[in-house]
Amino acid sequence: MSAPYQLRIDRLRVPGLEPHEHDAMHRALERELGRLSTRHGLPRRVAQGPAWTPGGVVEVPSGASPSEIGVHMARFIHSSLGGFIPHEEQRP
């Protein structure tokens, strides 16, 4: 099991997501980050100490649910911090 870590997201813009859908997206993002860290260890840059990564564009399939969007975002964040995600887990 990996050690807990804190993640701060300064700005998160999700076009097309209704205000009432944000909670489901955030829960899925947090749950998937926890799963990835538990299963594959802390992302390399997090394990080394405080880390910063620039934003980016997360490609999400058209019609994705708020939960699916959260999973895609978590995988993007985990990999951008140097975390390993096996090929078979790269898409929800």
PDB file with one MODEL, atoms N, CA, C and O in Angstrom:
MODEL        1
ATOM      1  N   MET A   1       0.842  -1.174   0.000  1.00  0.00           N
ATOM      2  CA  MET A   1       0.000   0.000   0.000  1.00  0.00           C
ATOM      3  C   MET A   1       0.890   1.240   0.000  1.00  0.00           C
ATOM      4  O   MET A   1       1.924   1.268   0.668  1.00  0.00           O
ATOM      5  N   SER A   2       0.491   2.251  -0.739  1.00  0.00           N
ATOM      6  CA  SER A   2       1.295   3.466  -0.813  1.00  0.00           C
ATOM      7  C   SER A   2       0.892   4.435   0.290  1.00  0.00           C
ATOM      8  O   SER A   2      -0.200   4.349   0.851  1.00  0.00           O
ATOM      9  N   ALA A   3       1.795   5.354   0.586  1.00  0.00           N
ATOM     10  CA  ALA A   3       1.527   6.367   1.601  1.00  0.00           C
ATOM     11  C   ALA A   3       0.536   7.383   1.038  1.00  0.00           C
ATOM     12  O   ALA A   3       0.515   7.622  -0.170  1.00  0.00           O
ATOM     13  N   PRO A   4      -0.280   7.980   1.895  1.00  0.00           N
ATOM     14  CA  PRO A   4      -1.206   8.994   1.397  1.00  0.00           C
ATOM     15  C   PRO A   4      -0.435  10.223   0.920  1.00  0.00           C
ATOM     16  O   PRO A   4       0.647  10.531   1.420  1.00  0.00           O
ATOM     17  N   TYR A   5      -1.000  10.894  -0.028  1.00  0.00           N
ATOM     18  CA  TYR A   5      -0.407  12.146  -0.474  1.00  0.00           C
ATOM     19  C   TYR A   5      -1.522  13.121  -0.777  1.00  0.00           C
ATOM     20  O   TYR A   5      -2.669  12.733  -1.000  1.00  0.00           O
ATOM     21  N   GLN A   6      -1.170  14.382  -0.783  1.00  0.00           N
ATOM     22  CA  GLN A   6      -2.149  15.429  -1.017  1.00  0.00           C
ATOM     23  C   GLN A   6      -1.923  16.013  -2.396  1.00  0.00           C
ATOM     24  O   GLN A   6      -0.789  16.264  -2.803  1.00  0.00           O
ATOM     25  N   LEU A   7      -2.995  16.221  -3.097  1.00  0.00           N
ATOM     26  CA  LEU A   7      -2.935  16.777  -4.437  1.00  0.00           C
ATOM     27  C   LEU A   7      -3.765  18.044  -4.458  1.00  0.00           C
ATOM     28  O   LEU A   7      -4.917  18.046  -4.025  1.00  0.00           O
ATOM     29  N   ARG A   8      -3.190  19.107  -4.955  1.00  0.00           N
ATOM     30  CA  ARG A   8      -3.926  20.368  -5.085  1.00  0.00           C
ATOM     31  C   ARG A   8      -4.042  20.693  -6.563  1.00  0.00           C
ATOM     32  O   ARG A   8      -3.042  20.775  -7.276  1.00  0.00           O
ATOM     33  N   ILE A   9      -5.249  20.872  -7.001  1.00  0.00           N
ATOM     34  CA  ILE A   9      -5.504  21.267  -8.382  1.00  0.00           C
ATOM     35  C   ILE A   9      -5.938  22.722  -8.346  1.00  0.00           C
ATOM     36  O   ILE A   9      -6.990  23.053  -7.799  1.00  0.00           O
ATOM     37  N   ASP A  10      -5.123  23.587  -8.931  1.00  0.00           N
ATOM     38  CA  ASP A  10      -5.413  25.017  -8.877  1.00  0.00           C
ATOM     39  C   ASP A  10      -6.607  25.404  -9.737  1.00  0.00           C
ATOM     40  O   ASP A  10      -7.423  26.237  -9.343  1.00  0.00           O
ATOM     41  N   ARG A  11      -6.702  24.800 -10.903  1.00  0.00           N
ATOM     42  CA  ARG A  11      -7.787  25.169 -11.801  1.00  0.00           C
ATOM     43  C   ARG A  11      -8.185  23.937 -12.598  1.00  0.00           C
ATOM     44  O   ARG A  11      -7.333  23.208 -13.107  1.00  0.00           O
ATOM     45  N   LEU A  12      -9.462  23.719 -12.698  1.00  0.00           N
ATOM     46  CA  LEU A  12      -9.977  22.576 -13.437  1.00  0.00           C
ATOM     47  C   LEU A  12     -11.152  23.067 -14.275  1.00  0.00           C
ATOM     48  O   LEU A  12     -12.167  23.511 -13.739  1.00  0.00           O
ATOM     49  N   ARG A  13     -11.008  22.986 -15.568  1.00  0.00           N
ATOM     50  CA  ARG A  13     -12.054  23.457 -16.473  1.00  0.00           C
ATOM     51  C   ARG A  13     -12.565  22.265 -17.258  1.00  0.00           C
ATOM     52  O   ARG A  13     -11.803  21.593 -17.954  1.00  0.00           O
ATOM     53  N   VAL A  14     -13.863  22.007 -17.143  1.00  0.00           N
ATOM     54  CA  VAL A  14     -14.481  20.889 -17.843  1.00  0.00           C
ATOM     55  C   VAL A  14     -15.666  21.426 -18.632  1.00  0.00           C
ATOM     56  O   VAL A  14     -16.778  21.500 -18.108  1.00  0.00           O
ATOM     57  N   PRO A  15     -15.440  21.802 -19.889  1.00  0.00           N
ATOM     58  CA  PRO A  15     -16.534  22.329 -20.693  1.00  0.00           C
ATOM     59  C   PRO A  15     -17.649  21.297 -20.854  1.00  0.00           C
ATOM     60  O   PRO A  15     -17.388  20.112 -21.060  1.00  0.00           O
ATOM     61  N   GLY A  16     -18.877  21.757 -20.759  1.00  0.00           N
ATOM     62  CA  GLY A  16     -20.020  20.887 -20.972  1.00  0.00           C
ATOM     63  C   GLY A  16     -20.503  20.145 -19.746  1.00  0.00           C
ATOM     64  O   GLY A  16     -21.551  19.501 -19.786  1.00  0.00           O
ATOM     65  N   LEU A  17     -19.756  20.224 -18.655  1.00  0.00           N
ATOM     66  CA  LEU A  17     -20.156  19.537 -17.426  1.00  0.00           C
ATOM     67  C   LEU A  17     -21.072  20.469 -16.642  1.00  0.00           C
ATOM     68  O   LEU A  17     -20.718  21.616 -16.369  1.00  0.00           O
ATOM     69  N   GLU A  18     -22.237  19.975 -16.286  1.00  0.00           N
ATOM     70  CA  GLU A  18     -23.199  20.765 -15.526  1.00  0.00           C
ATOM     71  C   GLU A  18     -22.729  20.884 -14.074  1.00  0.00           C
ATOM     72  O   GLU A  18     -22.050  19.988 -13.573  1.00  0.00           O
ATOM     73  N   PRO A  19     -23.080  21.971 -13.399  1.00  0.00           N
ATOM     74  CA  PRO A  19     -22.646  22.149 -12.007  1.00  0.00           C
ATOM     75  C   PRO A  19     -22.986  20.958 -11.112  1.00  0.00           C
ATOM     76  O   PRO A  19     -22.174  20.598 -10.259  1.00  0.00           O
ATOM     77  N   HIS A  20     -24.131  20.345 -11.270  1.00  0.00           N
ATOM     78  CA  HIS A  20     -24.524  19.225 -10.414  1.00  0.00           C
ATOM     79  C   HIS A  20     -23.742  17.942 -10.724  1.00  0.00           C
ATOM     80  O   HIS A  20     -23.838  16.975  -9.968  1.00  0.00           O
ATOM     81  N   GLU A  21     -22.979  17.914 -11.808  1.00  0.00           N
ATOM     82  CA  GLU A  21     -22.194  16.735 -12.179  1.00  0.00           C
ATOM     83  C   GLU A  21     -20.767  16.757 -11.620  1.00  0.00           C
ATOM     84  O   GLU A  21     -20.056  15.755 -11.682  1.00  0.00           O
ATOM     85  N   HIS A  22     -20.361  17.891 -11.083  1.00  0.00           N
ATOM     86  CA  HIS A  22     -18.984  18.036 -10.602  1.00  0.00           C
ATOM     87  C   HIS A  22     -18.648  17.081  -9.461  1.00  0.00           C
ATOM     88  O   HIS A  22     -17.542  16.542  -9.417  1.00  0.00           O
ATOM     89  N   ASP A  23     -19.586  16.862  -8.536  1.00  0.00           N
ATOM     90  CA  ASP A  23     -19.301  15.963  -7.413  1.00  0.00           C
ATOM     91  C   ASP A  23     -18.971  14.555  -7.875  1.00  0.00           C
ATOM     92  O   ASP A  23     -18.021  13.950  -7.379  1.00  0.00           O
ATOM     93  N   ALA A  24     -19.739  14.027  -8.814  1.00  0.00           N
ATOM     94  CA  ALA A  24     -19.483  12.668  -9.330  1.00  0.00           C
ATOM     95  C   ALA A  24     -18.121  12.603 -10.011  1.00  0.00           C
ATOM     96  O   ALA A  24     -17.396  11.619  -9.863  1.00  0.00           O
ATOM     97  N   MET A  25     -17.772  13.650 -10.759  1.00  0.00           N
ATOM     98  CA  MET A  25     -16.476  13.692 -11.441  1.00  0.00           C
ATOM     99  C   MET A  25     -15.339  13.734 -10.425  1.00  0.00           C
ATOM    100  O   MET A  25     -14.345  13.022 -10.573  1.00  0.00           O
ATOM    101  N   HIS A  26     -15.482  14.568  -9.389  1.00  0.00           N
ATOM    102  CA  HIS A  26     -14.437  14.673  -8.366  1.00  0.00           C
ATOM    103  C   HIS A  26     -14.280  13.367  -7.585  1.00  0.00           C
ATOM    104  O   HIS A  26     -13.157  12.950  -7.299  1.00  0.00           O
ATOM    105  N   ARG A  27     -15.387  12.721  -7.239  1.00  0.00           N
ATOM    106  CA  ARG A  27     -15.307  11.445  -6.513  1.00  0.00           C
ATOM    107  C   ARG A  27     -14.590  10.391  -7.350  1.00  0.00           C
ATOM    108  O   ARG A  27     -13.753   9.650  -6.835  1.00  0.00           O
ATOM    109  N   ALA A  28     -14.917  10.323  -8.638  1.00  0.00           N
ATOM    110  CA  ALA A  28     -14.275   9.344  -9.515  1.00  0.00           C
ATOM    111  C   ALA A  28     -12.789   9.643  -9.676  1.00  0.00           C
ATOM    112  O   ALA A  28     -11.974   8.721  -9.697  1.00  0.00           O
ATOM    113  N   LEU A  29     -12.429  10.913  -9.789  1.00  0.00           N
ATOM    114  CA  LEU A  29     -11.027  11.309  -9.919  1.00  0.00           C
ATOM    115  C   LEU A  29     -10.253  10.885  -8.670  1.00  0.00           C
ATOM    116  O   LEU A  29      -9.180  10.291  -8.774  1.00  0.00           O
ATOM    117  N   GLU A  30     -10.793  11.186  -7.507  1.00  0.00           N
ATOM    118  CA  GLU A  30     -10.119  10.830  -6.258  1.00  0.00           C
ATOM    119  C   GLU A  30     -10.019   9.318  -6.082  1.00  0.00           C
ATOM    120  O   GLU A  30      -8.975   8.807  -5.679  1.00  0.00           O
ATOM    121  N   ARG A  31     -11.082   8.616  -6.379  1.00  0.00           N
ATOM    122  CA  ARG A  31     -11.099   7.155  -6.240  1.00  0.00           C
ATOM    123  C   ARG A  31     -10.077   6.502  -7.178  1.00  0.00           C
ATOM    124  O   ARG A  31      -9.364   5.583  -6.776  1.00  0.00           O
ATOM    125  N   GLU A  32     -10.005   6.974  -8.422  1.00  0.00           N
ATOM    126  CA  GLU A  32      -9.078   6.390  -9.396  1.00  0.00           C
ATOM    127  C   GLU A  32      -7.628   6.724  -9.053  1.00  0.00           C
ATOM    128  O   GLU A  32      -6.750   5.878  -9.224  1.00  0.00           O
ATOM    129  N   LEU A  33      -7.360   7.929  -8.577  1.00  0.00           N
ATOM    130  CA  LEU A  33      -5.990   8.252  -8.146  1.00  0.00           C
ATOM    131  C   LEU A  33      -5.565   7.344  -6.997  1.00  0.00           C
ATOM    132  O   LEU A  33      -4.433   6.861  -6.962  1.00  0.00           O
ATOM    133  N   GLY A  34      -6.473   7.120  -6.069  1.00  0.00           N
ATOM    134  CA  GLY A  34      -6.166   6.222  -4.959  1.00  0.00           C
ATOM    135  C   GLY A  34      -5.917   4.798  -5.428  1.00  0.00           C
ATOM    136  O   GLY A  34      -4.992   4.136  -4.958  1.00  0.00           O
ATOM    137  N   ARG A  35      -6.734   4.333  -6.346  1.00  0.00           N
ATOM    138  CA  ARG A  35      -6.580   2.975  -6.876  1.00  0.00           C
ATOM    139  C   ARG A  35      -5.250   2.825  -7.598  1.00  0.00           C
ATOM    140  O   ARG A  35      -4.530   1.848  -7.392  1.00  0.00           O
ATOM    141  N   LEU A  36      -4.927   3.794  -8.441  1.00  0.00           N
ATOM    142  CA  LEU A  36      -3.669   3.730  -9.192  1.00  0.00           C
ATOM    143  C   LEU A  36      -2.460   3.752  -8.258  1.00  0.00           C
ATOM    144  O   LEU A  36      -1.509   2.995  -8.454  1.00  0.00           O
ATOM    145  N   SER A  37      -2.496   4.613  -7.251  1.00  0.00           N
ATOM    146  CA  SER A  37      -1.376   4.709  -6.319  1.00  0.00           C
ATOM    147  C   SER A  37      -1.234   3.450  -5.478  1.00  0.00           C
ATOM    148  O   SER A  37      -0.120   3.015  -5.189  1.00  0.00           O
ATOM    149  N   THR A  38      -2.361   2.863  -5.083  1.00  0.00           N
ATOM    150  CA  THR A  38      -2.319   1.633  -4.299  1.00  0.00           C
ATOM    151  C   THR A  38      -1.809   0.477  -5.146  1.00  0.00           C
ATOM    152  O   THR A  38      -0.990  -0.321  -4.689  1.00  0.00           O
ATOM    153  N   ARG A  39      -2.285   0.390  -6.357  1.00  0.00           N
ATOM    154  CA  ARG A  39      -1.929  -0.737  -7.226  1.00  0.00           C
ATOM    155  C   ARG A  39      -0.530  -0.618  -7.822  1.00  0.00           C
ATOM    156  O   ARG A  39       0.180  -1.617  -7.941  1.00  0.00           O
ATOM    157  N   HIS A  40      -0.129   0.599  -8.196  1.00  0.00           N
ATOM    158  CA  HIS A  40       1.125   0.784  -8.940  1.00  0.00           C
ATOM    159  C   HIS A  40       2.160   1.636  -8.206  1.00  0.00           C
ATOM    160  O   HIS A  40       3.241   1.887  -8.738  1.00  0.00           O
ATOM    161  N   GLY A  41       1.845   2.079  -6.999  1.00  0.00           N
ATOM    162  CA  GLY A  41       2.771   2.912  -6.238  1.00  0.00           C
ATOM    163  C   GLY A  41       2.584   4.385  -6.540  1.00  0.00           C
ATOM    164  O   GLY A  41       1.912   4.773  -7.495  1.00  0.00           O
ATOM    165  N   LEU A  42       3.198   5.184  -5.699  1.00  0.00           N
ATOM    166  CA  LEU A  42       3.113   6.628  -5.900  1.00  0.00           C
ATOM    167  C   LEU A  42       3.774   7.013  -7.217  1.00  0.00           C
ATOM    168  O   LEU A  42       4.768   6.410  -7.623  1.00  0.00           O
ATOM    169  N   PRO A  43       3.218   8.020  -7.879  1.00  0.00           N
ATOM    170  CA  PRO A  43       3.921   8.529  -9.058  1.00  0.00           C
ATOM    171  C   PRO A  43       5.337   8.944  -8.668  1.00  0.00           C
ATOM    172  O   PRO A  43       5.558   9.477  -7.580  1.00  0.00           O
ATOM    173  N   ARG A  44       6.275   8.703  -9.544  1.00  0.00           N
ATOM    174  CA  ARG A  44       7.694   8.954  -9.278  1.00  0.00           C
ATOM    175  C   ARG A  44       7.946  10.358  -8.733  1.00  0.00           C
ATOM    176  O   ARG A  44       8.681  10.520  -7.758  1.00  0.00           O
ATOM    177  N   ARG A  45       7.351  11.362  -9.346  1.00  0.00           N
ATOM    178  CA  ARG A  45       7.622  12.738  -8.927  1.00  0.00           C
ATOM    179  C   ARG A  45       7.013  13.054  -7.575  1.00  0.00           C
ATOM    180  O   ARG A  45       7.545  13.897  -6.852  1.00  0.00           O
ATOM    181  N   VAL A  46       5.908  12.402  -7.206  1.00  0.00           N
ATOM    182  CA  VAL A  46       5.299  12.608  -5.894  1.00  0.00           C
ATOM    183  C   VAL A  46       6.174  11.956  -4.823  1.00  0.00           C
ATOM    184  O   VAL A  46       6.381  12.527  -3.752  1.00  0.00           O
ATOM    185  N   ALA A  47       6.683  10.766  -5.114  1.00  0.00           N
ATOM    186  CA  ALA A  47       7.520  10.039  -4.159  1.00  0.00           C
ATOM    187  C   ALA A  47       8.809  10.797  -3.845  1.00  0.00           C
ATOM    188  O   ALA A  47       9.386  10.622  -2.772  1.00  0.00           O
ATOM    189  N   GLN A  48       9.260  11.636  -4.773  1.00  0.00           N
ATOM    190  CA  GLN A  48      10.500  12.391  -4.582  1.00  0.00           C
ATOM    191  C   GLN A  48      10.291  13.663  -3.771  1.00  0.00           C
ATOM    192  O   GLN A  48      11.269  14.310  -3.400  1.00  0.00           O
ATOM    193  N   GLY A  49       9.079  14.033  -3.492  1.00  0.00           N
ATOM    194  CA  GLY A  49       8.787  15.257  -2.744  1.00  0.00           C
ATOM    195  C   GLY A  49       7.762  16.086  -3.489  1.00  0.00           C
ATOM    196  O   GLY A  49       7.144  15.601  -4.437  1.00  0.00           O
ATOM    197  N   PRO A  50       7.571  17.328  -3.075  1.00  0.00           N
ATOM    198  CA  PRO A  50       6.574  18.167  -3.741  1.00  0.00           C
ATOM    199  C   PRO A  50       6.811  18.216  -5.245  1.00  0.00           C
ATOM    200  O   PRO A  50       7.943  18.360  -5.709  1.00  0.00           O
ATOM    201  N   ALA A  51       5.742  18.095  -5.981  1.00  0.00           N
ATOM    202  CA  ALA A  51       5.846  18.080  -7.437  1.00  0.00           C
ATOM    203  C   ALA A  51       4.849  19.060  -8.035  1.00  0.00           C
ATOM    204  O   ALA A  51       3.788  19.312  -7.464  1.00  0.00           O
ATOM    205  N   TRP A  52       5.193  19.596  -9.161  1.00  0.00           N
ATOM    206  CA  TRP A  52       4.322  20.489  -9.903  1.00  0.00           C
ATOM    207  C   TRP A  52       4.316  20.005 -11.334  1.00  0.00           C
ATOM    208  O   TRP A  52       5.348  19.599 -11.867  1.00  0.00           O
ATOM    209  N   THR A  53       3.164  20.048 -11.948  1.00  0.00           N
ATOM    210  CA  THR A  53       3.081  19.685 -13.357  1.00  0.00           C
ATOM    211  C   THR A  53       2.164  20.677 -14.048  1.00  0.00           C
ATOM    212  O   THR A  53       1.141  21.073 -13.490  1.00  0.00           O
ATOM    213  N   PRO A  54       2.522  21.083 -15.259  1.00  0.00           N
ATOM    214  CA  PRO A  54       1.646  22.004 -15.971  1.00  0.00           C
ATOM    215  C   PRO A  54       0.353  21.292 -16.364  1.00  0.00           C
ATOM    216  O   PRO A  54       0.283  20.063 -16.395  1.00  0.00           O
ATOM    217  N   GLY A  55      -0.635  22.072 -16.653  1.00  0.00           N
ATOM    218  CA  GLY A  55      -1.909  21.503 -17.088  1.00  0.00           C
ATOM    219  C   GLY A  55      -1.787  20.864 -18.456  1.00  0.00           C
ATOM    220  O   GLY A  55      -0.703  20.778 -19.033  1.00  0.00           O
ATOM    221  N   GLY A  56      -2.863  20.442 -18.930  1.00  0.00           N
ATOM    222  CA  GLY A  56      -2.904  19.823 -20.237  1.00  0.00           C
ATOM    223  C   GLY A  56      -4.336  19.574 -20.636  1.00  0.00           C
ATOM    224  O   GLY A  56      -5.275  19.917 -19.918  1.00  0.00           O
ATOM    225  N   VAL A  57      -4.482  18.980 -21.775  1.00  0.00           N
ATOM    226  CA  VAL A  57      -5.806  18.649 -22.302  1.00  0.00           C
ATOM    227  C   VAL A  57      -6.002  17.152 -22.156  1.00  0.00           C
ATOM    228  O   VAL A  57      -5.194  16.358 -22.636  1.00  0.00           O
ATOM    229  N   VAL A  58      -7.075  16.779 -21.496  1.00  0.00           N
ATOM    230  CA  VAL A  58      -7.419  15.379 -21.311  1.00  0.00           C
ATOM    231  C   VAL A  58      -8.470  15.029 -22.354  1.00  0.00           C
ATOM    232  O   VAL A  58      -9.559  15.602 -22.375  1.00  0.00           O
ATOM    233  N   GLU A  59      -8.126  14.082 -23.216  1.00  0.00           N
ATOM    234  CA  GLU A  59      -9.085  13.663 -24.240  1.00  0.00           C
ATOM    235  C   GLU A  59     -10.050  12.653 -23.646  1.00  0.00           C
ATOM    236  O   GLU A  59      -9.646  11.621 -23.109  1.00  0.00           O
ATOM    237  N   VAL A  60     -11.325  12.969 -23.752  1.00  0.00           N
ATOM    238  CA  VAL A  60     -12.391  12.144 -23.199  1.00  0.00           C
ATOM    239  C   VAL A  60     -13.367  11.839 -24.327  1.00  0.00           C
ATOM    240  O   VAL A  60     -13.721  12.728 -25.101  1.00  0.00           O
ATOM    241  N   PRO A  61     -13.803  10.586 -24.423  1.00  0.00           N
ATOM    242  CA  PRO A  61     -14.754  10.245 -25.480  1.00  0.00           C
ATOM    243  C   PRO A  61     -16.036  11.077 -25.391  1.00  0.00           C
ATOM    244  O   PRO A  61     -16.498  11.409 -24.299  1.00  0.00           O
ATOM    245  N   SER A  62     -16.584  11.398 -26.519  1.00  0.00           N
ATOM    246  CA  SER A  62     -17.848  12.128 -26.570  1.00  0.00           C
ATOM    247  C   SER A  62     -18.916  11.341 -25.818  1.00  0.00           C
ATOM    248  O   SER A  62     -19.018  10.123 -25.970  1.00  0.00           O
ATOM    249  N   GLY A  63     -19.698  12.026 -25.021  1.00  0.00           N
ATOM    250  CA  GLY A  63     -20.774  11.378 -24.286  1.00  0.00           C
ATOM    251  C   GLY A  63     -20.335  10.717 -22.990  1.00  0.00           C
ATOM    252  O   GLY A  63     -21.128  10.021 -22.356  1.00  0.00           O
ATOM    253  N   ALA A  64     -19.079  10.923 -22.582  1.00  0.00           N
ATOM    254  CA  ALA A  64     -18.586  10.312 -21.340  1.00  0.00           C
ATOM    255  C   ALA A  64     -19.358  10.862 -20.146  1.00  0.00           C
ATOM    256  O   ALA A  64     -19.718  12.039 -20.108  1.00  0.00           O
ATOM    257  N   SER A  65     -19.604   9.994 -19.180  1.00  0.00           N
ATOM    258  CA  SER A  65     -20.293  10.401 -17.957  1.00  0.00           C
ATOM    259  C   SER A  65     -19.333  11.195 -17.079  1.00  0.00           C
ATOM    260  O   SER A  65     -18.122  11.146 -17.295  1.00  0.00           O
ATOM    261  N   PRO A  66     -19.851  11.926 -16.091  1.00  0.00           N
ATOM    262  CA  PRO A  66     -18.954  12.630 -15.167  1.00  0.00           C
ATOM    263  C   PRO A  66     -17.955  11.683 -14.494  1.00  0.00           C
ATOM    264  O   PRO A  66     -16.798  12.053 -14.293  1.00  0.00           O
ATOM    265  N   SER A  67     -18.379  10.486 -14.148  1.00  0.00           N
ATOM    266  CA  SER A  67     -17.463   9.515 -13.526  1.00  0.00           C
ATOM    267  C   SER A  67     -16.372   9.102 -14.501  1.00  0.00           C
ATOM    268  O   SER A  67     -15.210   8.996 -14.108  1.00  0.00           O
ATOM    269  N   GLU A  68     -16.713   8.868 -15.747  1.00  0.00           N
ATOM    270  CA  GLU A  68     -15.701   8.497 -16.751  1.00  0.00           C
ATOM    271  C   GLU A  68     -14.716   9.643 -16.968  1.00  0.00           C
ATOM    272  O   GLU A  68     -13.520   9.414 -17.150  1.00  0.00           O
ATOM    273  N   ILE A  69     -15.220  10.873 -16.948  1.00  0.00           N
ATOM    274  CA  ILE A  69     -14.343  12.039 -17.090  1.00  0.00           C
ATOM    275  C   ILE A  69     -13.347  12.069 -15.922  1.00  0.00           C
ATOM    276  O   ILE A  69     -12.158  12.313 -16.123  1.00  0.00           O
ATOM    277  N   GLY A  70     -13.838  11.820 -14.708  1.00  0.00           N
ATOM    278  CA  GLY A  70     -12.963  11.787 -13.534  1.00  0.00           C
ATOM    279  C   GLY A  70     -11.878  10.737 -13.646  1.00  0.00           C
ATOM    280  O   GLY A  70     -10.734  10.983 -13.264  1.00  0.00           O
ATOM    281  N   VAL A  71     -12.224   9.559 -14.168  1.00  0.00           N
ATOM    282  CA  VAL A  71     -11.239   8.484 -14.347  1.00  0.00           C
ATOM    283  C   VAL A  71     -10.182   8.903 -15.361  1.00  0.00           C
ATOM    284  O   VAL A  71      -8.990   8.708 -15.123  1.00  0.00           O
ATOM    285  N   HIS A  72     -10.598   9.471 -16.481  1.00  0.00           N
ATOM    286  CA  HIS A  72      -9.641   9.932 -17.492  1.00  0.00           C
ATOM    287  C   HIS A  72      -8.700  10.988 -16.899  1.00  0.00           C
ATOM    288  O   HIS A  72      -7.492  10.952 -17.134  1.00  0.00           O
ATOM    289  N   MET A  73      -9.261  11.925 -16.131  1.00  0.00           N
ATOM    290  CA  MET A  73      -8.440  12.982 -15.542  1.00  0.00           C
ATOM    291  C   MET A  73      -7.443  12.396 -14.541  1.00  0.00           C
ATOM    292  O   MET A  73      -6.283  12.808 -14.514  1.00  0.00           O
ATOM    293  N   ALA A  74      -7.878  11.448 -13.727  1.00  0.00           N
ATOM    294  CA  ALA A  74      -6.979  10.823 -12.749  1.00  0.00           C
ATOM    295  C   ALA A  74      -5.826  10.125 -13.451  1.00  0.00           C
ATOM    296  O   ALA A  74      -4.681  10.234 -13.011  1.00  0.00           O
ATOM    297  N   ARG A  75      -6.100   9.425 -14.513  1.00  0.00           N
ATOM    298  CA  ARG A  75      -5.038   8.721 -15.244  1.00  0.00           C
ATOM    299  C   ARG A  75      -4.069   9.699 -15.889  1.00  0.00           C
ATOM    300  O   ARG A  75      -2.864   9.450 -15.939  1.00  0.00           O
ATOM    301  N   PHE A  76      -4.596  10.809 -16.381  1.00  0.00           N
ATOM    302  CA  PHE A  76      -3.749  11.847 -16.955  1.00  0.00           C
ATOM    303  C   PHE A  76      -2.830  12.438 -15.877  1.00  0.00           C
ATOM    304  O   PHE A  76      -1.626  12.581 -16.092  1.00  0.00           O
ATOM    305  N   ILE A  77      -3.401  12.776 -14.726  1.00  0.00           N
ATOM    306  CA  ILE A  77      -2.624  13.356 -13.629  1.00  0.00           C
ATOM    307  C   ILE A  77      -1.569  12.365 -13.151  1.00  0.00           C
ATOM    308  O   ILE A  77      -0.403  12.727 -12.992  1.00  0.00           O
ATOM    309  N   HIS A  78      -1.971  11.116 -12.919  1.00  0.00           N
ATOM    310  CA  HIS A  78      -1.045  10.087 -12.425  1.00  0.00           C
ATOM    311  C   HIS A  78       0.134   9.913 -13.383  1.00  0.00           C
ATOM    312  O   HIS A  78       1.285   9.877 -12.949  1.00  0.00           O
ATOM    313  N   SER A  79      -0.143   9.806 -14.661  1.00  0.00           N
ATOM    314  CA  SER A  79       0.948   9.601 -15.620  1.00  0.00           C
ATOM    315  C   SER A  79       1.790  10.864 -15.795  1.00  0.00           C
ATOM    316  O   SER A  79       2.999  10.760 -16.003  1.00  0.00           O
ATOM    317  N   SER A  80       1.186  12.056 -15.717  1.00  0.00           N
ATOM    318  CA  SER A  80       1.969  13.289 -15.867  1.00  0.00           C
ATOM    319  C   SER A  80       2.905  13.509 -14.686  1.00  0.00           C
ATOM    320  O   SER A  80       3.880  14.253 -14.796  1.00  0.00           O
ATOM    321  N   LEU A  81       2.615  12.866 -13.557  1.00  0.00           N
ATOM    322  CA  LEU A  81       3.502  12.934 -12.394  1.00  0.00           C
ATOM    323  C   LEU A  81       4.495  11.775 -12.370  1.00  0.00           C
ATOM    324  O   LEU A  81       5.194  11.572 -11.377  1.00  0.00           O
ATOM    325  N   GLY A  82       4.555  11.027 -13.451  1.00  0.00           N
ATOM    326  CA  GLY A  82       5.531   9.946 -13.551  1.00  0.00           C
ATOM    327  C   GLY A  82       5.016   8.605 -13.095  1.00  0.00           C
ATOM    328  O   GLY A  82       5.800   7.676 -12.900  1.00  0.00           O
ATOM    329  N   GLY A  83       3.714   8.483 -12.919  1.00  0.00           N
ATOM    330  CA  GLY A  83       3.137   7.216 -12.494  1.00  0.00           C
ATOM    331  C   GLY A  83       3.000   6.240 -13.644  1.00  0.00           C
ATOM    332  O   GLY A  83       2.812   6.632 -14.796  1.00  0.00           O
ATOM    333  N   PHE A  84       3.096   4.976 -13.316  1.00  0.00           N
ATOM    334  CA  PHE A  84       2.980   3.906 -14.308  1.00  0.00           C
ATOM    335  C   PHE A  84       1.522   3.465 -14.416  1.00  0.00           C
ATOM    336  O   PHE A  84       0.846   3.254 -13.409  1.00  0.00           O
ATOM    337  N   ILE A  85       1.057   3.333 -15.638  1.00  0.00           N
ATOM    338  CA  ILE A  85      -0.271   2.782 -15.901  1.00  0.00           C
ATOM    339  C   ILE A  85      -0.108   1.764 -17.014  1.00  0.00           C
ATOM    340  O   ILE A  85       0.244   2.132 -18.135  1.00  0.00           O
ATOM    341  N   PRO A  86      -0.358   0.483 -16.729  1.00  0.00           N
ATOM    342  CA  PRO A  86      -0.247  -0.530 -17.786  1.00  0.00           C
ATOM    343  C   PRO A  86      -1.174  -0.208 -18.962  1.00  0.00           C
ATOM    344  O   PRO A  86      -2.223   0.413 -18.793  1.00  0.00           O
ATOM    345  N   HIS A  87      -0.773  -0.634 -20.124  1.00  0.00           N
ATOM    346  CA  HIS A  87      -1.536  -0.348 -21.348  1.00  0.00           C
ATOM    347  C   HIS A  87      -3.000  -0.747 -21.217  1.00  0.00           C
ATOM    348  O   HIS A  87      -3.886  -0.011 -21.652  1.00  0.00           O
ATOM    349  N   GLU A  88      -3.257  -1.910 -20.618  1.00  0.00           N
ATOM    350  CA  GLU A  88      -4.636  -2.406 -20.533  1.00  0.00           C
ATOM    351  C   GLU A  88      -5.491  -1.565 -19.586  1.00  0.00           C
ATOM    352  O   GLU A  88      -6.713  -1.716 -19.586  1.00  0.00           O
ATOM    353  N   GLU A  89      -4.897  -0.689 -18.782  1.00  0.00           N
ATOM    354  CA  GLU A  89      -5.647   0.170 -17.874  1.00  0.00           C
ATOM    355  C   GLU A  89      -5.710   1.613 -18.358  1.00  0.00           C
ATOM    356  O   GLU A  89      -6.264   2.466 -17.665  1.00  0.00           O
ATOM    357  N   GLN A  90      -5.165   1.900 -19.509  1.00  0.00           N
ATOM    358  CA  GLN A  90      -5.095   3.283 -19.946  1.00  0.00           C
ATOM    359  C   GLN A  90      -6.432   3.868 -20.367  1.00  0.00           C
ATOM    360  O   GLN A  90      -6.590   5.088 -20.373  1.00  0.00           O
ATOM    361  N   ARG A  91      -7.372   3.053 -20.709  1.00  0.00           N
ATOM    362  CA  ARG A  91      -8.722   3.518 -21.059  1.00  0.00           C
ATOM    363  C   ARG A  91      -9.724   2.873 -20.128  1.00  0.00           C
ATOM    364  O   ARG A  91      -9.642   1.672 -19.873  1.00  0.00           O
ATOM    365  N   PRO A  92     -10.680   3.652 -19.609  1.00  0.00           N
ATOM    366  CA  PRO A  92     -11.678   3.061 -18.716  1.00  0.00           C
ATOM    367  C   PRO A  92     -12.595   2.109 -19.450  1.00  0.00           C
ATOM    368  O   PRO A  92     -13.493   1.525 -18.843  1.00  0.00           O
TER     369      PRO A  92
ENDMDL
END
